[in-house]
Structure formats: C-alpha cells, structure tokens
Amino acid sequence: MSLSAIDLVSIVDDDPFVRAATSSLVRSFGWEARAFESASDFLASGLQRQTRCLVCDIRMEAMDGIELLERLDRDGLRVPTLFITAYASAHTRERVRASTALCLIEKPIDAAELEAWIRHALHDAEARR
C-alpha cells in the first residue's frame, strides 16, 4: 500500500501499549499510521517529510518529544505536532507552549479529542503545501 502524502500520521511513544492503541485508533479514523518507539527510530525512518501529523509522547529516553520537534524545526521540517503525556506538569505545559506544537493531550487519550486535533493538523499541513 502506498502512502498518501496527506494522511500519514506518525506516532512516537516509548510505551508499547500506548503506541499500539494510538496506532489502532488513528487507523480506525481512516488514516495511515506508522509507530515508532523512540525519537531516533522516527528520525532513522526517513518518513519525516511524508508525515503530515506527528503524535508524540513528551517523556522518552535519550531524546524527548520536545527535543524531537526542535530537531525537526532546525531541519526546516514543519510537521504539525500533537504532544501526549501522562505527566502534564506546569513546566511541561510551559515547554509545549514555547514550542511549535499544536496542543498537549493528556493520557489516557480521549478518542474524540485526538481525532479533532489530527483533523486540525492535517488541515494545517495541507494549508502549508
């Protein structure tokens, strides 16, 4: 199956259960989902330019989600990003606000909220083309 340039949602989360559940949910909405267990795995995939929405955990080993987004920004890649976290401290919220991310969604993820934000991200990605 070939990837459509508009509907690839990449999911980066070090928790295998969250990764699987989020991927399944994204597919149930009708989009292509690719899951990665770390920021470095996502970067090594070569799918950054095809990704139209990034759903990314914040707290991960080695490179956290905000550092990943900063890396993409430095590389000139503007990927609409939704952060997810189980640890929404004031410091984390401030880091997200200072980033180019669209939002911060707290775990457990609400399906309707995720779908709405992905639709927004895909619309944003299309507008940038």
N, C-alpha and C positions, 0 to 999 in steps of 0.2 A: 504494500500500500504506500503510495507516495504521500509526502507531507504537503498539505496546503500551506501556503505562506501566511495565511491569515489565522489559522486555527490551532497552531501548535502551542500548547501550554506545558511549560517545563516546571517540574516540581522538585525542589531541593529540600530534603529533610533527612536528618540522620536517624530518625525513628522509623523502623521498617513498617510498623503498623499504620502510622500516620501517612507515610509515603504511599502505601498500598490503598488505604481508604480514600485519600485525596485523589489519587490517580483514577480509581474506580468512579468516584463522584464526577470528576471532570469528564470522563468518557460518557457517563450517563447523561450529561448535558449536551453531548454531541460533538465534543472537541477531541482532538488528538492529544494524548498526554504522554509525556516522557518523564520518568522519575530518576532521580539521582540521589545517592546517599551522602554526597558532600559537594561543597563548592568546587573543589578541584576536579571531581568527576564531571560536573557540569561544564567547566571550562575545557576539559580534555575532550568533551564530546563533539565539539565543533558545531553545535546547534545554536549558539548564541544569536547568530543573525537570523535564523529561521524562527526563533522563539518570539511569539507575539505577546505572551504574558508569562511572567515568572512568578510562581507561588513559592515562597522561600521562608524556611524557618530562620529565626534570628540566631538562636544559641546553637552553635555547632562547633565541633573541634576544628583546630587549625585556622580556618577562615570562617568567620561568622557571616550571616546573611547580609548585614550592612556593609561589611568589608567587600563581599562579592559584588554588591550593587555599585560601590565606589570604584571597583576594578572595571566593571563594565562601562561605567561613565567615563573613566580615564581612557578607555579604549575606543571611545566615541560611539558606544552602543547604547542607545536609549531604549531599554526594554521596560515596558510598563510592569511594575513590580508590586506584588501584594505580599506583605510580610505576615507570617503567622507565628504565634508564640504562646507558650503556656506561662511565661514569666513577663507580664506586662508591667514592669516597674516604671516609676517616674523617669528614671534615667533612660530606660529603653524607649519609652514614648518620645522623649526629647531627641534621642538619636534618630528615630524614624522621622520625626517632624523635620529634622535638619537634612534628611536625605531626599532623594528624588522619588521615593516610593509613593504609591497612591494611597496606601492605607496600612493599618495594622489590625489583623483579625486575631482575636484570642481563641485559643483551643479550650474546649473542643469546638471544632469548626461548625458553624451553622451553615447548612447547605444552601439556603436561600441567599444568605449574605455573600457566600463565596461566589455563587452564580452571578449575582448582581455586579460584584466587583470585577469578575472576569469579563463580563459583557462590556463594562465600562473600559477595562484595559484594552480589549480587542478593538473597541471603537476608537480609543486613543491611538493605538498602533496603526489603524487604518488611516486616521487623520494625518499621521506623520509621514505617510508614504507619498 
